[in-house]
Amino acid sequence: MIDGCFRHIRGVGPGTEEALREKGFSTWDDCILRGDDLPMRGERRRRFIEAIAKSRDLRDADDIGSLVALFPVSEQWRLLSAYLQRATFIDCETTGLSRHSSHVSVIAAYHAGMVRTFVYGENLDEFLELADEAELLVTFNGSSFDLPFLEKTFNIPTIGRPHIDLRWVAWHAGYRGGLKSIERQFRIRRPAGVEGIDGFEAVDLFYRWQGGEENARQLLVEYCAADVISTYLVAERILQIAGCDVDCSDNSIFEKTIISPKQDTGQVQQEKQDIRTRI
């Protein structure tokens, strides 16, 4: 999938790309091996082949960061497909919407089939160790929200890891709106305990937790974890529609990765409902 991209080459627009496809150029290797047949001539052809060779070198060197920086957002689904199982999906909740007066309250990360959570006042700083190890970060709207808040909270200039914002991958695939709107289109259903919670309620849960409601903390953490799992599920479905070889997970992934047996009891579920009734 990666080497089927030509739109990252300077001067290649829809018309040139279509001409390449019509002449049977579907991969970077095709262009290098059959350079004389390319639908371009002279200096333009030389620069094109040179750029293709550089792209192939980056792919062979497993240089994810350079490839993310090189590919236009409309083509980043190809990178997401190639590195899906190596990606670290992240989502964060905050104490408000202002980066100047608010900070991150909870971070959830999904990687290699596991959810890890990082909580304000407990282990939030440990997220930086995970971020340092991450080969590729994936968020939903993280360019505008999650990453700036993380950088402000940790007082760092940048997360410094390759990043793909699934919001814009989805937008180019024809799926507009927020994460919850898109997940409904894919019939993704969150667990009943966190279904219907939104970012504004998450802020209120933080302050209720700080006021002594321990179950509000648990609900906030589970909501954040559900957000990151939903981001992963949306990514799987977009890639499947794009023709990638992806086996989409079902909704049971939420319970398997978020709700532990000791938490999934009628008493706790009733306590969660009581908290949400008071919000």
Secondary structure in CASP SS format (residue, H / E / C, confidence):
PFRMAT SS
TARGET T0000
AUTHOR 0000-0000-0000
METHOD secondary structure of the structure
MODEL  1
M C 1.00
I H 1.00
D H 1.00
G H 1.00
C C 1.00
F C 1.00
R C 1.00
H C 1.00
I C 1.00
R C 1.00
G C 1.00
V C 1.00
G C 1.00
P H 1.00
G H 1.00
T H 1.00
E H 1.00
E H 1.00
A H 1.00
L H 1.00
R H 1.00
E H 1.00
K C 1.00
G C 1.00
F C 1.00
S C 1.00
T C 1.00
W H 1.00
D H 1.00
D H 1.00
C H 1.00
I H 1.00
L H 1.00
R C 1.00
G H 1.00
D H 1.00
D H 1.00
L C 1.00
P C 1.00
M C 1.00
R C 1.00
G H 1.00
E H 1.00
R H 1.00
R H 1.00
R H 1.00
R H 1.00
F H 1.00
I H 1.00
E H 1.00
A H 1.00
I H 1.00
A H 1.00
K H 1.00
S H 1.00
R H 1.00
D H 1.00
L H 1.00
R H 1.00
D H 1.00
A C 1.00
D C 1.00
D C 1.00
I H 1.00
G H 1.00
S H 1.00
L H 1.00
V H 1.00
A H 1.00
L H 1.00
F C 1.00
P C 1.00
V H 1.00
S H 1.00
E H 1.00
Q H 1.00
W H 1.00
R H 1.00
L H 1.00
L H 1.00
S H 1.00
A H 1.00
Y H 1.00
L H 1.00
Q H 1.00
R H 1.00
A C 1.00
T E 1.00
F E 1.00
I E 1.00
D E 1.00
C E 1.00
E E 1.00
T E 1.00
T C 1.00
G C 1.00
L C 1.00
S C 1.00
R C 1.00
H C 1.00
S C 1.00
S C 1.00
H C 1.00
V E 1.00
S E 1.00
V E 1.00
I E 1.00
A E 1.00
A E 1.00
Y E 1.00
H E 1.00
A C 1.00
G C 1.00
M E 1.00
V E 1.00
R E 1.00
T E 1.00
F E 1.00
V E 1.00
Y C 1.00
G C 1.00
E C 1.00
N C 1.00
L H 1.00
D H 1.00
E H 1.00
F H 1.00
L H 1.00
E H 1.00
L H 1.00
A H 1.00
D H 1.00
E H 1.00
A C 1.00
E C 1.00
L C 1.00
L E 1.00
V E 1.00
T E 1.00
F C 1.00
N C 1.00
G C 1.00
S C 1.00
S C 1.00
F C 1.00
D H 1.00
L H 1.00
P H 1.00
F H 1.00
L H 1.00
E H 1.00
K H 1.00
T H 1.00
F C 1.00
N C 1.00
I C 1.00
P C 1.00
T C 1.00
I C 1.00
G C 1.00
R C 1.00
P C 1.00
H E 1.00
I E 1.00
D E 1.00
L H 1.00
R H 1.00
W H 1.00
V H 1.00
A H 1.00
W H 1.00
H H 1.00
A C 1.00
G C 1.00
Y C 1.00
R C 1.00
G C 1.00
G C 1.00
L H 1.00
K H 1.00
S H 1.00
I H 1.00
E H 1.00
R H 1.00
Q H 1.00
F C 1.00
R C 1.00
I C 1.00
R C 1.00
R C 1.00
P C 1.00
A C 1.00
G C 1.00
V C 1.00
E C 1.00
G C 1.00
I C 1.00
D C 1.00
G H 1.00
F H 1.00
E H 1.00
A H 1.00
V H 1.00
D H 1.00
L H 1.00
F H 1.00
Y H 1.00
R H 1.00
W H 1.00
Q H 1.00
G C 1.00
G C 1.00
E C 1.00
E H 1.00
N H 1.00
A H 1.00
R H 1.00
Q H 1.00
L H 1.00
L H 1.00
V H 1.00
E H 1.00
Y H 1.00
C H 1.00
A H 1.00
A H 1.00
D H 1.00
V H 1.00
I H 1.00
S H 1.00
T H 1.00
Y H 1.00
L H 1.00
V H 1.00
A H 1.00
E H 1.00
R H 1.00
I H 1.00
L H 1.00
Q H 1.00
I H 1.00
A C 1.00
G C 1.00
C C 1.00
D C 1.00
V C 1.00
D C 1.00
C C 1.00
S C 1.00
D C 1.00
N C 1.00
S H 1.00
I H 1.00
F H 1.00
E H 1.00
K H 1.00
T H 1.00
I C 1.00
I C 1.00
S C 1.00
P C 1.00
K C 1.00
Q C 1.00
D C 1.00
T C 1.00
G H 1.00
Q H 1.00
V H 1.00
Q H 1.00
Q H 1.00
E H 1.00
K H 1.00
Q H 1.00
D H 1.00
I H 1.00
R H 1.00
T H 1.00
R H 1.00
I C 1.00
END
